[in-house]
Amino acid sequence: MSTPVSAPVSTDTQTRLPSPPAWLGWVLLIGGLIGLACSVIIMSEKLILLENPDYVTSCDLNEVVSCGSVMKSGQAAAFGIPNPLFGIAGFAAVAAIGAGILAGARFRGWFWFIAEIGLLLATIFVHWLAYQSMFVIRALCPYCMVVWAVTIIMFVTVTAWNVKTYSGYDNGIVRGLYKSQIVIALVWLLIIAATAAWQFRFYF
């Protein structure tokens, strides 16, 4: 009797990476949709301002909370293109990734590397915008601040997932950082909020 030969395991199966957890999908989907909504609102109000420079935006509350001041600044089109357009494209892509994860999609390592780089660049950009808003323009846009917050949260969560899953390190430090990602994001946001509160302390 001949011994049955088992079917070879495909290389694709051997190299499959772990499925992202559902919580990561929800973070990216919800964060992406929130960022997308804020970007659309900012872009809509900016278009109205271009048509009518005297238009008062929906979040022009006082000298400090003044979206109009931010939207009229040169920093609102840092690369010659209105910043909200980058937000609309980027947040839509992130929301699609989140939806894909919830639908059971798997992504290869190179895909997560690109996502990591994209979120890193976005995080650097929002910090530049935060600095410009607080120290140069000296006005705050609530919609922009929501964009800052969701970008940082998504960057922290994706970074935590990538480090834990693809770094190859399985030690207490990596596991501790992974479990502390919520705290890291909150502390990060609190530092930005504290900086804004200190910068505008004389207005309150």
C-alpha positions in Angstrom: 0.0 0.0 0.0 1.4 3.3 -1.0 1.7 6.0 1.6 -0.5 9.0 0.8 1.4 12.1 0.1 0.2 15.2 2.0 -0.4 18.3 0.0 2.4 20.8 0.3 1.6 23.9 2.4 1.5 26.9 0.2 4.1 29.6 0.8 1.3 32.1 1.0 -0.3 30.2 4.0 3.1 30.0 5.7 3.7 33.7 5.4 0.2 34.8 6.4 0.3 37.4 9.1 -2.1 37.6 12.1 -5.5 39.1 11.6 -5.8 42.6 13.1 -8.2 42.7 16.1 -11.7 44.1 15.8 -10.9 46.9 18.2 -8.2 48.2 15.7 -10.8 48.1 12.9 -13.2 50.1 15.0 -10.6 52.7 16.0 -9.6 53.3 12.4 -13.2 53.3 11.1 -14.6 55.6 13.7 -11.5 57.8 13.8 -11.4 58.0 10.0 -15.0 58.9 9.7 -14.7 61.6 12.4 -11.6 63.0 10.7 -13.4 62.9 7.3 -16.4 64.7 8.6 -14.3 67.5 10.2 -12.2 67.8 7.0 -15.4 68.1 4.9 -16.8 70.8 7.2 -13.5 72.7 7.2 -13.3 72.5 3.4 -17.0 73.6 3.0 -16.5 76.6 5.2 -13.3 77.5 3.5 -15.0 77.6 0.2 -17.7 79.9 1.6 -15.0 82.1 2.9 -13.3 82.3 -0.5 -16.6 83.5 -1.9 -17.5 85.8 1.0 -14.6 87.0 3.1 -17.0 88.5 5.6 -18.6 85.1 6.3 -18.5 84.1 10.0 -17.7 80.4 10.4 -19.7 78.1 12.6 -17.0 78.0 15.3 -16.0 81.7 15.4 -16.8 82.1 19.1 -14.3 84.6 20.3 -10.7 85.9 19.8 -9.2 82.5 20.7 -11.7 80.0 19.2 -11.8 81.4 15.7 -11.9 79.0 12.8 -12.0 81.9 10.3 -8.6 83.2 11.4 -7.1 79.7 10.9 -8.8 79.1 7.6 -7.7 82.5 6.2 -4.0 81.9 7.1 -1.3 80.8 4.7 -0.8 77.7 6.9 -4.2 76.5 5.8 -2.7 75.6 2.5 0.7 74.5 3.5 1.6 72.8 0.2 -0.4 75.1 -2.1 -3.4 72.9 -1.7 -6.0 73.4 1.0 -5.1 71.1 3.9 -8.7 69.7 4.2 -8.3 68.0 0.9 -5.4 65.9 2.3 -7.6 65.1 5.3 -10.5 64.0 3.1 -8.3 61.7 1.1 -6.3 60.4 4.1 -9.2 59.8 6.5 -11.3 58.2 3.8 -8.5 55.7 3.2 -8.0 55.0 6.9 -11.8 54.5 7.4 -11.7 52.0 4.5 -8.9 50.1 6.2 -10.9 49.9 9.4 -14.0 48.7 7.5 -11.8 46.1 5.8 -10.5 44.8 9.1 -14.0 44.5 10.5 -15.0 42.6 7.3 -12.2 40.1 7.9 -9.5 41.4 5.6 -5.9 40.5 6.2 -3.1 42.9 5.1 0.6 42.0 4.5 3.5 43.6 6.4 4.3 46.0 3.6 0.8 47.3 3.7 1.0 48.0 7.4 4.5 49.6 6.8 2.9 52.1 4.4 0.0 52.7 6.8 2.5 53.4 9.6 4.5 55.9 7.4 1.3 57.6 6.3 0.1 58.0 9.9 3.5 59.1 11.0 3.7 61.9 8.4 0.1 62.9 9.3 1.0 63.1 13.0 4.1 65.2 12.2 1.9 67.5 10.1 -0.8 68.0 12.7 1.9 68.9 15.3 3.2 71.5 12.9 -0.3 72.8 12.4 -0.9 72.8 16.2 2.3 74.9 16.7 1.3 77.3 14.0 -2.2 77.6 15.3 -1.1 78.2 18.9 2.0 80.3 18.5 1.8 82.0 15.1 -1.8 82.4 14.2 -2.8 82.5 17.8 -6.3 81.1 17.3 -7.8 77.7 17.6 -10.1 75.8 15.3 -12.2 73.2 17.1 -12.6 71.1 14.0 -8.9 71.1 13.5 -8.3 70.1 17.1 -10.6 67.1 16.6 -8.5 66.2 13.6 -5.3 66.4 15.7 -6.8 64.2 18.3 -8.0 61.4 16.0 -4.8 61.4 14.0 -2.7 60.9 17.2 -5.0 58.2 18.5 -4.9 56.3 15.3 -1.1 56.6 15.0 -0.6 55.3 18.5 -2.9 52.3 18.0 -1.5 51.3 14.6 2.1 51.7 16.0 1.3 49.6 19.0 -0.2 46.9 16.7 2.8 47.0 14.3 5.4 46.9 17.1 3.7 44.0 18.9 2.9 42.0 15.8 5.7 42.6 13.3 8.8 43.7 15.2 9.7 40.2 16.2 10.2 41.2 19.8 8.2 39.5 22.5 9.2 40.9 25.8 7.7 42.7 28.7 8.5 46.2 27.4 6.7 45.6 24.1 3.7 44.0 25.8 3.7 46.8 28.4 3.7 49.5 25.7 0.9 47.6 23.8 -1.3 47.5 26.9 -0.6 51.1 27.7 -1.5 52.5 24.3 -4.7 54.2 25.6 -2.7 55.9 28.4 0.0 57.0 26.0 -2.6 58.6 23.6 -4.4 60.3 26.5 -1.1 61.7 28.0 -0.1 62.9 24.5 -3.4 64.7 24.0 -3.3 66.2 27.5 0.2 67.6 26.9 -1.2 69.4 23.8 -4.3 70.6 25.6 -2.1 71.9 28.5 0.2 73.7 26.0 -2.9 75.4 24.5 -4.3 76.3 27.9 -1.0 77.8 28.9 -0.5 79.7 25.6 -4.0 81.3 25.9 -4.1 81.6 29.6 -4.5 85.4 29.5 -7.7 85.2 27.4 -9.6 83.3 30.1 
